[in-house]
């Protein structure tokens, strides 16, 4: 089992996903995701923009400890769209649609291999999940403090990245052991872009149901350290890509309609 997964070992029995022989013997499922992930507990954080909002996440989820690397992406999809090449570099020049396709393919593969149960999926984090995981309990704009002055130890940005991506996991992690939430490459999230609602309290927000652009977060090698602030958000059409945007995955239970 991947030692980076905090989740305790589960032995479950589950039928494989759609398309498998319905008469097949149920296969033991050992919780052993293909990518290194950390469990994030339910909780809340304060989003500070032009107003202060308490954002609550009521369900736990698992999130990649670093951005998806080129080796990880190519092992699943059989191709590598990145401009800067290296197995341990984050995959970039990746569209939102490609990131979603990766999550879908990895879900199917890990279910078939008995690595995750059928009631879990890989997906992109919501913007709220991403911000919550980024801050890791911090009450400051950055996981490492109030200003970008301390960013060099925690984030690759225009000031220190030498005009390129850098291997994942080389900067100090946040309090929950997550690397590169600040900097290296921007990261796609699931939300359509729109102004945040003005409610003082939000619970499990997922953004608007439709839109033209998807959000990406976290700053990166091409932009100054001030942009690695947890609340900073840029956006792009879901079919577009550029060499400073990548992604990381969430692994979560499938939400069932009541």
Secondary structure as GFF3:
##gff-version 3
##sequence-region A 1 258
A	DSSP	beta_strand	11	14	.	.	.	ID=ss1
A	DSSP	beta_strand	27	30	.	.	.	ID=ss2
A	DSSP	beta_strand	37	40	.	.	.	ID=ss3
A	DSSP	beta_strand	43	48	.	.	.	ID=ss4
A	DSSP	beta_strand	52	57	.	.	.	ID=ss5
A	DSSP	beta_strand	61	64	.	.	.	ID=ss6
A	DSSP	alpha_helix	70	77	.	.	.	ID=ss7
A	DSSP	alpha_helix	96	112	.	.	.	ID=ss8
A	DSSP	beta_strand	120	124	.	.	.	ID=ss9
A	DSSP	alpha_helix	127	135	.	.	.	ID=ss10
A	DSSP	three_ten_helix	148	153	.	.	.	ID=ss11
A	DSSP	beta_strand	186	192	.	.	.	ID=ss12
A	DSSP	beta_strand	201	203	.	.	.	ID=ss13
A	DSSP	beta_strand	213	217	.	.	.	ID=ss14
A	DSSP	three_ten_helix	225	228	.	.	.	ID=ss15
A	DSSP	beta_strand	233	237	.	.	.	ID=ss16
A	DSSP	beta_strand	245	246	.	.	.	ID=ss17
A	DSSP	beta_strand	249	253	.	.	.	ID=ss18
###
